[in-house]
Amino acid sequence: MAGVCVNHHSMTRRGALLGGVALATGLAAAATATPATAAPVSTRRGIRDLTHPLGPAFPAFSPGEEASRRTVATIADDGYFMQEWRIVEHIGTHVDAPAHFAPGGRPATELLPAELVVPAVVVDVAARAARDPDTVVTVDDLRAFESRHGRIPDGAAVLMHSGWATRVDDPDAYRNAGPDGGLHFPGFGAEAAAWLLRYRRIRCLGVDTLSVDPGVSADFAVHQLLAGADRYGLENVADLHRIPRTGATVFVGLIPYEGGSGGQARVLATW
């Protein structure tokens, strides 16, 4: 009987391993097959990583907040490789938790899994942003989006695609500071954010820039609105032009920093 028991467990482990390999292979194939441009959900299926790699060169909202790292162990000397990072919560592709702007707001650890796996829509303002870096998503943009794509679902992540992610390898271009030092990049307008919170009960706003507010904002009104409504923001999101305008689901793999005002996240979209 003991021999049968061992064989049974061996077969179970072998089956699990084979199943894991098959799953990994399927996911890899899906990632490879993902189209380079957005397409109707009915004709294409895919998975896309919306996360920028994070390193010391990644642009910070304020100079001096960039990440830094050093090697603390090597395989040659220690038998394993390990790095030490110095990092703020709001660098790279990351989440702004309500605690970031709301006194007593929820920290990163209190955002629930159901809030981090949500339907997503992508509002495209890239053509306008190419002409005007201070442009914002407006209520008219949202109404035009719904006229073409249907109603924005309740509880969704509403993501702005401005084309700004193409600048991410050039911190000066990404921050786009003017002669007075003020920043110039697109974001959500406060009226649009308030409309989405009131009439579509959104879960979060996301952008492919440094901030859900436009760079010229002096009062961070969109941050204030989101945090006040107990919602979160996603900033520095990548490859939004590569997912459908509607029909995707985003998975926000937020690092649960204890007491965190936010934190880095691996953001994945599937459809």
C-alpha positions in Angstrom: 0.0 0.0 0.0 2.8 2.4 0.8 4.3 1.8 -2.7 1.0 2.6 -4.3 0.7 5.8 -2.3 4.2 7.0 -3.4 3.4 6.2 -7.0 0.1 8.1 -6.8 1.8 11.2 -5.5 4.5 10.9 -8.1 1.9 10.8 -10.9 0.1 13.8 -9.4 3.3 15.9 -9.3 4.1 14.8 -12.9 0.7 15.8 -14.1 0.9 19.1 -12.3 4.3 19.8 -13.9 3.0 18.9 -17.4 0.0 21.1 -16.8 2.2 24.0 -15.7 4.4 23.6 -18.8 1.3 23.6 -21.0 -0.1 26.6 -19.4 3.2 28.5 -19.6 3.5 27.6 -23.3 0.0 28.7 -24.0 0.6 32.1 -22.3 3.9 32.6 -24.1 2.2 31.9 -27.4 -0.6 34.3 -26.6 1.9 37.0 -25.7 3.8 36.4 -28.9 0.7 36.5 -31.0 -0.7 39.7 -29.5 -1.2 42.3 -32.4 0.8 45.5 -32.4 -2.3 47.7 -32.8 -5.7 47.7 -31.1 -8.3 45.5 -32.7 -12.0 44.6 -32.1 -12.4 42.2 -29.3 -14.5 39.9 -31.4 -11.7 39.1 -33.9 -8.5 38.9 -31.7 -7.5 37.6 -28.4 -4.4 38.4 -26.5 -2.4 39.3 -23.4 -0.2 42.3 -23.0 2.2 43.6 -20.4 1.5 47.3 -19.8 4.5 47.7 -17.4 7.6 49.7 -18.2 10.9 48.1 -17.0 12.1 50.0 -14.0 15.7 51.1 -13.7 17.8 54.1 -12.5 17.2 55.9 -15.8 13.4 55.8 -15.6 12.0 59.4 -15.5 10.9 60.7 -12.1 8.3 63.4 -11.5 10.9 65.4 -9.6 14.6 65.0 -10.3 16.4 63.2 -7.5 13.6 60.7 -7.0 15.0 58.2 -9.5 15.5 54.6 -8.4 19.1 53.5 -7.6 20.5 50.0 -7.1 23.7 48.2 -6.1 24.8 44.6 -6.2 25.1 43.1 -2.7 25.8 39.5 -3.7 27.2 37.7 -6.8 27.1 34.1 -7.8 30.9 34.1 -8.2 31.5 35.4 -4.6 28.4 34.3 -2.7 26.7 31.5 -4.7 23.7 33.7 -5.5 22.9 37.0 -7.1 21.1 39.9 -5.2 20.6 43.6 -5.6 19.6 46.4 -3.1 17.3 49.1 -4.4 16.6 52.6 -3.2 13.1 53.4 -4.5 10.2 55.7 -3.8 6.6 54.4 -4.1 5.8 56.6 -7.0 8.3 55.8 -9.7 7.9 53.6 -12.8 4.5 51.9 -13.6 2.8 52.3 -10.2 -0.4 52.8 -8.3 -1.5 55.9 -6.4 -3.5 54.6 -3.4 -6.2 56.8 -1.8 -3.7 57.4 1.0 -1.5 59.3 -1.4 -3.8 62.4 -1.3 -6.6 61.7 1.2 -6.0 62.0 4.9 -6.9 58.7 6.4 -7.3 57.2 2.9 -6.7 53.5 2.4 -3.0 52.4 1.9 -1.8 50.0 -0.7 -2.4 47.0 1.5 -6.1 47.7 1.8 -6.9 47.7 -1.9 -8.8 44.5 -2.5 -8.1 41.9 -5.2 -11.5 42.7 -6.7 -10.5 46.3 -7.2 -7.3 45.3 -8.9 -8.9 43.1 -11.6 -11.2 45.3 -13.5 -12.6 45.9 -17.0 -10.7 48.5 -19.0 -11.3 51.1 -21.7 -8.8 53.2 -23.5 -9.5 56.8 -24.5 -7.2 57.9 -27.3 -6.0 61.5 -27.3 -2.7 60.9 -29.0 -3.3 63.0 -32.1 -4.3 66.0 -30.1 -1.4 65.5 -27.6 1.1 65.5 -30.5 -0.1 69.1 -31.2 -0.7 70.2 -27.6 1.2 68.6 -24.8 -1.1 70.3 -22.2 -4.2 68.7 -23.6 -6.5 66.8 -21.2 -9.2 64.2 -21.5 -12.6 66.0 -21.5 -16.2 65.1 -21.0 -16.7 65.6 -24.7 -14.0 63.0 -25.3 -15.8 60.5 -23.0 -19.1 61.1 -24.8 -17.5 60.7 -28.2 -15.9 57.5 -26.9 -19.3 56.1 -25.8 -20.9 57.1 -29.1 -18.4 54.9 -30.9 -17.7 52.1 -28.4 -20.7 51.9 -26.1 -21.1 52.8 -22.5 -18.1 52.8 -20.2 -18.9 50.0 -17.7 -19.3 50.7 -14.1 -16.2 49.8 -12.0 -13.8 50.1 -14.9 -10.3 51.4 -15.3 -10.4 54.3 -17.7 -7.0 54.6 -19.4 -5.7 57.6 -21.4 -3.5 56.8 -24.4 -1.7 60.0 -25.3 1.3 58.5 -27.1 3.6 59.9 -24.4 5.1 56.5 -23.6 7.3 56.8 -26.7 9.3 59.4 -24.8 10.0 57.3 -21.8 13.7 56.6 -22.7 14.3 60.4 -22.7 13.6 61.8 -19.3 13.8 65.4 -20.4 11.3 64.8 -23.2 9.0 62.7 -20.9 8.9 65.4 -18.2 8.9 68.1 -20.9 9.7 71.0 -18.6 9.2 74.5 -20.0 11.5 77.5 -19.5 9.9 78.3 -16.1 10.4 74.7 -15.0 6.8 73.7 -15.2 6.0 70.3 -16.8 3.9 69.9 -19.9 2.3 66.5 -20.6 -1.3 65.3 -21.0 -3.6 64.0 -18.3 -7.3 63.9 -17.3 -9.3 67.1 -16.9 -10.9 67.5 -13.5 -14.4 67.8 -15.1 -13.9 64.5 -16.9 -12.7 62.8 -13.7 -15.6 64.1 -11.8 -18.0 62.9 -14.5 -16.6 59.4 -14.6 -16.7 59.1 -10.8 -20.3 60.4 -10.6 -21.9 58.8 -13.6 -19.8 55.7 -14.4 -18.6 54.9 -10.8 -15.1 54.0 -12.2 -12.6 52.1 -10.2 -9.5 53.9 -11.4 -7.9 56.3 -13.9 -4.7 55.4 -15.7 -2.3 57.3 -17.9 0.8 56.8 -20.0 2.4 59.9 -18.4 3.9 60.8 -15.1 0.6 61.9 -13.5 -3.2 61.5 -13.9 -3.2 65.3 -13.7 -1.7 67.2 -16.6 1.8 68.4 -16.1 0.7 72.1 -15.8 -1.6 71.3 -12.8 -0.9 73.3 -9.7 -3.5 71.8 -7.4 -3.6 68.1 -8.4 -7.3 68.3 -8.7 -7.7 64.8 -10.3 -5.6 63.2 -7.6 -7.8 64.9 -5.0 -11.0 63.7 -6.7 -9.8 60.1 -7.0 -8.5 59.9 -3.5 -11.6 61.6 -2.1 -13.8 59.0 -3.8 -11.6 56.2 -2.4 -10.4 55.3 -5.9 -6.8 54.8 -7.2 -4.7 55.9 -10.1 -2.3 54.2 -12.4 0.6 56.2 -13.8 3.4 55.5 -16.4 1.4 52.7 -18.1 3.0 51.3 -21.2 1.7 50.1 -24.6 -1.9 51.3 -24.3 -2.1 51.5 -28.1 -1.6 47.7 -28.2 -4.8 46.7 -26.4 -8.5 47.0 -27.5 -10.4 50.2 -26.8 -13.0 48.1 -25.0 -13.3 44.6 -23.8 -10.0 44.1 -22.0 -9.5 43.2 -18.4 -6.5 44.7 -16.5 -4.7 42.9 -13.6 -2.9 45.3 -11.4 -0.2 43.4 -9.5 0.4 46.1 -6.8 3.3 45.6 -4.4 1.6 45.8 -0.9 4.0 48.1 0.9 2.9 48.3 4.5 1.2 51.6 5.0 2.0 52.5 1.4 0.7 55.6 -0.3 1.0 53.4 -3.5 3.6 51.3 -5.1 5.0 49.7 -8.2 2.7 47.3 -10.1 3.0 44.8 -12.9 0.0 45.7 -15.0 -1.3 43.1 -17.4 -4.2 43.3 -19.9 -6.0 40.3 -21.3 -8.9 40.1 -23.7 
